[in-house]
């Protein structure tokens, strides 16, 4: 189910890092994007997991089939009320049962989804689950990175890390000192795999610079390269004098403003568009643009439902980490209803043939999404070609050269 839904929502799903170790694993992830986080991770992990989930999710009826499919284990959080030592121990016991059977469990040690730049303070539950388990166990950190977390058909990366060393703490059990030390090790491991950092200003600038050096559109960019560049840049930027940091910010923001005004991607600036490359690209582009034009009526039929879902998601929450969740759940609910409504209207107007046509058109629009996305990139390529001789291009290329000279480790 996760892979099916993942292929619908995400344009690109990518996993990096070592494979999960054999035997029971406790997989610990950051939590930047609501219910899209377990969806993306479950679609990419090479084994089926049990998932810890807050007990309040079971109150939302449409979520219950998904919670069952994901083998979710309810945990009552103190902030939700009703948490007792007994309820927490029952949750731990269920996790231990899964692990004892050779299974694996995934959880979010932050305990809450959020849009903060830094990791939220980690709860101690993950450490206590591990330290109270009697048996071999691998604790595996995993970082989720999104191209644009709230946007339909963007990319995501799951970066697995090496298992966290904790054997020296196992004999201490759930002593507070051992729990605190293991929690700190979990935090350090997660930071290296994600785009989180406590230095908000340098992190934001590092991400802006990394995107300026991206080699592809954000919808399918190399998020592993982006993560590497950000993790490399943050400590370097933090060490710059305040004046140099402010000057770099100003140049980066000026470049971003120019790109927005011209409607260009960073990777298009200075591209030479050689004749041989254009000749190879042109036949495929013409085919994709023609196919896109033929699919346009089906797309227009789906457009009202698509826009309504986006409007509703924006109005029902102001929390950026919940927008994608609402869009996904809204789409799963509204698109079938929209197809039924159009089928009824078509049937009343044109009979059985008219009833079948709208659902088939909506299905065609969905199947044609990859072609439509490539056609959109073809249009973007044409825009880049037309802007290739803009007077500002040499200055931007010089700024990029200076940036790479200042930070040669960016490659």
VMD Tcl script that draws the C-alpha trace (Angstrom):
set ca {
  {0.00 0.00 0.00}
  {2.80 2.41 0.89}
  {4.58 1.82 -2.41}
  {1.36 2.28 -4.39}
  {0.49 5.54 -2.64}
  {4.13 6.63 -2.75}
  {4.25 6.28 -6.52}
  {1.13 8.44 -6.76}
  {2.28 11.24 -4.47}
  {6.04 11.33 -5.05}
  {7.73 11.85 -8.35}
  {10.96 10.28 -7.10}
  {11.57 8.03 -4.08}
  {15.21 7.36 -3.29}
  {17.01 5.47 -0.54}
  {20.70 5.86 0.32}
  {22.98 4.30 2.89}
  {23.56 0.76 4.14}
  {20.88 -1.91 4.13}
  {19.09 -2.68 7.37}
  {20.97 -5.25 9.48}
  {19.58 -8.75 9.81}
  {17.40 -9.43 12.83}
  {15.24 -7.08 14.89}
  {15.77 -3.37 14.27}
  {14.53 -0.20 15.90}
  {14.43 2.37 13.07}
  {14.42 5.99 14.28}
  {13.42 8.83 11.94}
  {13.03 12.59 11.98}
  {9.46 13.83 11.55}
  {9.13 16.86 9.21}
  {6.02 15.99 7.18}
  {3.12 14.45 9.09}
  {1.73 11.17 7.75}
  {3.85 11.47 4.60}
  {6.87 10.47 6.71}
  {5.76 6.89 7.50}
  {4.38 6.60 3.97}
  {7.71 7.52 2.34}
  {9.76 5.41 4.76}
  {7.50 2.35 4.44}
  {7.63 2.63 0.65}
  {11.44 2.60 0.70}
  {12.42 0.27 3.54}
  {13.20 -3.27 2.45}
  {11.07 -4.93 5.12}
  {7.67 -4.44 6.69}
  {7.70 -2.48 9.94}
  {5.49 -1.98 12.92}
  {5.01 1.74 13.55}
  {4.53 3.61 16.78}
  {1.71 6.16 16.35}
  {0.00 8.53 18.73}
  {-3.23 7.03 20.09}
  {-5.28 10.08 19.06}
  {-4.97 9.03 15.38}
  {-7.41 6.18 16.02}
  {-10.11 8.81 16.62}
  {-9.95 9.78 12.91}
  {-12.10 7.17 11.17}
  {-10.57 7.52 7.64}
  {-7.13 6.76 9.10}
  {-8.03 3.48 10.78}
  {-7.59 1.27 7.67}
  {-4.14 2.81 7.12}
  {-3.18 2.31 10.77}
  {-4.16 -1.35 10.50}
  {-2.27 -1.79 7.23}
  {0.85 -0.22 8.76}
  {0.59 -2.46 11.85}
  {0.57 0.69 13.97}
  {1.12 0.40 17.74}
  {-0.72 3.10 19.71}
  {1.20 5.16 22.23}
  {-0.57 7.59 24.56}
  {1.54 10.72 24.89}
  {1.46 12.78 28.11}
  {0.62 15.92 26.09}
  {-2.57 14.21 24.79}
  {-3.75 13.29 28.28}
  {-4.41 9.86 29.69}
  {-0.82 8.63 29.65}
  {0.09 6.48 32.64}
  {3.10 4.39 33.55}
  {0.99 1.32 32.86}
  {-0.10 2.47 29.36}
  {3.49 3.30 28.43}
  {4.69 -0.10 29.63}
  {1.96 -1.79 27.59}
  {3.20 0.03 24.51}
  {6.80 -1.00 25.24}
  {5.66 -4.59 25.75}
  {3.96 -4.64 22.31}
  {7.14 -3.31 20.70}
  {9.23 -5.92 22.50}
  {6.89 -8.66 21.27}
  {7.43 -7.59 17.65}
  {11.21 -7.46 18.17}
  {11.29 -10.84 19.91}
  {9.65 -12.40 16.83}
  {12.48 -11.06 14.66}
  {10.42 -8.09 13.44}
  {11.32 -4.43 13.27}
  {9.64 -1.29 14.58}
  {9.94 2.30 13.34}
  {9.24 5.39 15.39}
  {9.82 9.13 15.52}
  {11.78 10.00 18.68}
  {10.88 13.69 18.39}
  {7.33 12.63 19.23}
  {5.79 15.32 17.04}
  {5.82 16.39 13.40}
  {7.03 19.97 12.91}
  {8.55 22.50 10.49}
  {11.33 23.65 12.81}
  {14.84 24.02 11.46}
  {16.33 22.05 14.34}
  {15.27 18.65 15.60}
  {12.64 18.91 18.30}
  {13.88 17.78 21.75}
  {13.94 13.99 21.60}
  {11.71 11.97 23.88}
  {13.40 9.24 25.88}
  {11.01 6.49 24.73}
  {13.29 5.12 22.01}
  {16.22 4.79 24.42}
  {14.03 3.20 27.10}
  {12.56 0.71 24.61}
  {16.05 -0.37 23.59}
  {17.57 -0.47 27.08}
  {14.64 -2.47 28.49}
  {14.68 -5.06 25.68}
  {16.25 -8.42 26.48}
  {17.87 -9.61 23.28}
  {19.98 -8.54 20.30}
  {18.79 -5.31 18.71}
  {20.09 -2.91 16.07}
  {19.24 0.79 16.51}
  {19.26 2.34 13.04}
  {18.93 6.12 12.49}
  {17.23 7.31 9.29}
  {16.83 10.82 7.88}
  {13.99 12.01 5.64}
  {14.73 14.86 3.21}
  {12.11 16.37 0.89}
  {12.49 18.42 -2.26}
  {9.34 20.36 -1.34}
  {7.40 18.61 1.37}
  {4.00 20.25 0.79}
  {3.96 19.89 -3.01}
  {2.43 17.06 -5.02}
  {4.88 15.10 -7.22}
  {8.14 16.17 -5.65}
  {11.06 14.02 -4.55}
  {12.06 12.50 -1.23}
  {15.17 10.84 0.16}
  {15.48 8.29 2.96}
  {19.08 8.23 4.21}
  {19.88 5.25 6.44}
  {22.83 5.49 8.81}
  {25.06 2.94 10.44}
  {23.61 1.27 13.56}
  {24.16 3.31 16.71}
  {26.63 1.78 19.16}
  {24.89 1.19 22.49}
  {26.20 -2.13 23.77}
  {28.25 -0.34 26.48}
  {25.00 1.01 27.93}
  {22.93 -2.20 27.73}
  {24.05 -3.52 31.12}
  {22.90 -0.31 32.83}
  {19.27 -0.86 31.78}
  {16.94 2.10 32.04}
  {19.08 4.06 34.47}
  {18.55 7.79 33.77}
  {22.20 8.35 32.88}
  {22.14 5.54 30.28}
  {18.82 6.74 28.85}
  {20.13 10.30 28.53}
  {23.40 9.21 26.92}
  {21.69 6.95 24.37}
  {19.17 9.69 23.54}
  {22.08 12.07 22.83}
  {23.69 9.48 20.53}
  {20.38 9.12 18.66}
  {20.15 12.89 18.22}
  {23.71 13.17 16.89}
  {23.09 10.34 14.41}
  {19.85 11.90 13.14}
  {21.43 15.34 12.66}
  {24.07 13.96 10.30}
  {21.39 12.30 8.11}
  {18.93 15.19 7.83}
  {18.64 18.89 7.03}
  {18.19 19.87 10.67}
  {20.51 22.13 12.65}
  {20.32 24.48 15.63}
  {22.04 27.30 13.68}
  {18.91 28.44 11.85}
  {20.50 31.29 9.90}
  {23.43 29.26 8.57}
  {21.19 26.28 7.83}
  {18.82 28.43 5.75}
  {21.71 29.98 3.81}
  {23.34 26.57 3.29}
  {20.12 25.21 1.78}
  {19.78 28.23 -0.50}
  {23.35 27.82 -1.72}
  {22.89 24.07 -2.19}
  {19.79 24.63 -4.34}
  {21.65 27.26 -6.40}
  {24.21 24.56 -7.20}
  {21.59 21.89 -7.96}
  {21.92 20.04 -11.25}
  {18.21 19.29 -11.78}
  {14.74 20.64 -10.98}
  {13.66 20.49 -7.35}
  {10.95 17.98 -8.23}
  {13.60 15.38 -9.03}
  {16.83 16.88 -7.74}
  {19.60 14.81 -6.20}
  {18.64 15.20 -2.55}
  {21.61 13.18 -1.35}
  {23.98 15.66 -3.00}
  {21.91 18.50 -1.55}
  {22.10 16.99 1.95}
  {25.87 16.50 1.65}
  {26.37 20.12 0.58}
  {24.23 21.47 3.39}
  {25.98 19.37 6.03}
  {29.33 20.57 4.62}
  {28.34 24.23 4.46}
  {26.71 24.79 7.85}
  {29.89 24.60 9.98}
  {31.84 26.59 7.36}
  {29.23 29.35 7.30}
  {29.05 29.39 11.09}
  {32.78 30.18 11.14}
  {32.53 33.22 8.83}
  {32.78 36.76 10.24}
  {29.39 38.47 10.46}
  {30.21 40.89 7.62}
  {31.19 38.10 5.22}
  {28.11 36.07 6.12}
  {25.83 39.08 5.50}
  {27.53 39.79 2.15}
  {27.09 36.17 1.04}
  {23.42 36.27 2.05}
  {22.89 39.42 0.01}
  {24.48 37.90 -3.11}
  {22.52 34.67 -2.79}
  {19.23 36.51 -2.30}
  {19.96 38.75 -5.30}
  {20.61 35.69 -7.47}
  {17.39 34.06 -6.27}
  {15.41 37.23 -7.03}
  {16.81 37.35 -10.58}
  {16.00 33.68 -11.17}
  {12.43 34.18 -9.96}
  {11.98 37.26 -12.14}
  {13.25 35.42 -15.24}
  {11.46 32.15 -14.43}
  {14.70 30.14 -14.64}
  {16.22 27.28 -12.69}
  {19.76 27.63 -11.31}
  {21.05 24.78 -13.51}
  {19.95 26.67 -16.65}
  {22.15 29.71 -16.03}
  {25.13 29.59 -18.36}
  {24.10 26.35 -20.06}
  {25.49 26.56 -23.62}
  {22.66 24.63 -25.34}
  {24.98 23.06 -27.95}
  {23.41 22.24 -31.31}
  {23.92 18.47 -31.01}
  {22.21 18.41 -27.62}
  {19.27 20.44 -28.92}
  {18.90 18.13 -31.94}
  {18.81 15.06 -29.69}
  {16.29 16.69 -27.36}
  {13.95 18.11 -29.98}
  {12.14 14.95 -31.28}
  {11.32 13.70 -27.80}
  {10.24 17.18 -26.69}
  {7.89 17.55 -29.64}
  {6.38 14.14 -28.91}
  {5.91 14.97 -25.21}
  {4.43 18.40 -25.93}
  {2.03 16.91 -28.48}
  {1.00 14.18 -26.03}
  {0.56 16.80 -23.32}
  {-1.73 18.81 -25.60}
  {-3.82 15.69 -26.26}
  {-4.06 15.02 -22.52}
  {-5.12 18.58 -21.79}
  {-8.92 17.90 -21.82}
  {-8.45 15.11 -19.26}
  {-6.27 17.39 -17.14}
  {-8.88 20.16 -17.25}
  {-11.49 17.65 -16.09}
  {-9.36 16.84 -13.02}
  {-8.32 20.44 -12.37}
  {-11.34 21.59 -10.25}
  {-10.91 18.72 -7.77}
  {-7.14 19.28 -7.65}
  {-7.57 22.99 -6.93}
  {-10.24 22.36 -4.32}
  {-7.96 19.95 -2.46}
  {-5.13 22.51 -2.47}
  {-7.45 25.28 -1.27}
  {-8.89 23.13 1.51}
  {-5.45 22.02 2.72}
  {-4.31 25.62 2.90}
  {-7.41 26.75 4.81}
  {-7.79 23.87 7.26}
  {-4.27 24.09 8.64}
  {-1.54 26.69 8.98}
  {1.04 24.06 9.97}
  {3.39 23.39 7.07}
  {4.07 19.81 8.14}
  {0.37 18.89 7.83}
  {-0.40 20.35 4.38}
  {0.80 17.32 2.40}
  {-1.11 14.95 4.71}
  {-4.35 16.83 4.13}
  {-3.73 16.95 0.38}
  {-3.11 13.20 0.19}
  {-6.10 12.24 2.33}
  {-8.27 14.83 0.57}
  {-7.27 13.45 -2.82}
  {-8.01 9.85 -1.81}
  {-11.48 11.00 -0.71}
  {-12.39 13.69 -3.25}
  {-11.13 12.28 -6.55}
  {-13.30 9.14 -6.40}
  {-16.30 11.31 -5.45}
  {-15.47 13.69 -8.31}
  {-15.27 10.77 -10.74}
  {-18.65 9.44 -9.56}
  {-20.26 12.88 -9.84}
  {-18.94 13.38 -13.39}
  {-20.03 9.85 -14.33}
  {-23.57 10.59 -13.11}
  {-23.70 13.84 -15.04}
  {-22.33 12.16 -18.17}
  {-24.78 9.29 -17.82}
  {-27.75 11.61 -17.47}
  {-26.66 13.56 -20.52}
  {-25.27 10.90 -22.88}
  {-26.15 7.49 -21.43}
  {-23.73 4.66 -20.56}
  {-21.02 5.92 -22.88}
  {-21.16 9.33 -21.27}
  {-21.00 7.75 -17.80}
  {-17.79 5.86 -18.58}
  {-15.97 8.71 -20.28}
  {-15.17 11.00 -17.25}
  {-13.65 8.25 -15.03}
  {-11.56 7.02 -17.96}
  {-10.42 10.57 -18.65}
  {-9.38 11.05 -15.01}
  {-7.51 7.75 -15.08}
  {-5.77 8.83 -18.28}
  {-4.74 12.12 -16.67}
  {-3.22 10.20 -13.75}
  {-1.36 7.74 -15.96}
  {-0.12 10.62 -18.10}
  {1.42 12.53 -15.18}
  {5.04 11.53 -15.95}
  {4.64 12.66 -19.57}
  {3.02 15.92 -18.48}
  {5.85 16.56 -16.01}
  {8.47 16.00 -18.68}
  {6.53 18.28 -21.05}
  {6.57 20.96 -18.36}
  {10.34 20.59 -18.13}
  {10.54 20.91 -21.92}
  {8.72 24.23 -21.69}
  {11.15 25.27 -18.95}
  {14.05 24.29 -21.19}
  {12.68 26.49 -23.98}
  {12.45 29.39 -21.51}
  {16.07 28.82 -20.50}
  {17.16 28.74 -24.14}
  {15.43 32.06 -24.84}
  {17.08 33.66 -21.77}
  {20.56 32.29 -22.41}
  {21.99 35.67 -23.53}
  {20.53 37.76 -20.72}
  {23.01 40.51 -19.71}
  {22.98 39.34 -16.07}
  {24.19 35.80 -16.87}
  {27.97 36.56 -16.82}
  {27.69 38.16 -13.38}
  {25.82 35.16 -12.03}
  {28.37 32.75 -13.46}
  {31.15 34.78 -11.86}
  {29.33 34.63 -8.52}
  {29.04 30.85 -8.86}
  {32.74 30.56 -9.67}
  {33.66 32.65 -6.60}
  {31.37 30.53 -4.46}
  {33.04 27.30 -5.58}
  {36.46 28.83 -5.01}
  {35.45 29.84 -1.49}
  {34.00 26.39 -0.77}
  {35.93 23.95 -3.01}
  {34.64 20.94 -1.08}
  {31.22 21.53 -2.68}
  {32.58 20.11 -5.92}
}
mol new
graphics top color blue
foreach p $ca { graphics top sphere $p radius 0.5 }
foreach p [lrange $ca 0 end-1] q [lrange $ca 1 end] { graphics top cylinder $p $q radius 0.2 }
display resetview
